[in-house]
Amino acid sequence: MAEQSITLRIAGKEYPLKAKSPEAEQVMRLAAEEINNMLSFYNTNYPDQSDFDKLVLVALGQSVGKINASRAAARLSADMDNLDDQLGGYLASIEKNR
């Protein structure tokens, strides 16, 4: 599939980008919307801060969210592995007692 040229407006500036698929374009547009929403929040609540400082806070918030999601996914993966082991043991005990 050919790359799609798109333009995203983030913090009032347009960025020409390429999306590798319609799904990638949708994700990029959602991400830009989220960044702009967070920036709007900081503009409202911290009007005296510089735009740079507000964008740093947006980046920090996004990074914290990504790290938390990664840790949650790792915990879920470990829980799934544990359940898989328990199920395997249970099924093995059923086979043994036949």
Buried (B, 14 or more C-beta within 10 A) or exposed (E): EEEEEBEBEBBEEEEEBEBEEEEBBEEBEEEBEBBBEBBEBBEEEEEEBEEEEBBEBBEEBBEEEEEEEEEEEEEEEEEEEEEEEEEEEEEEEEEEEE
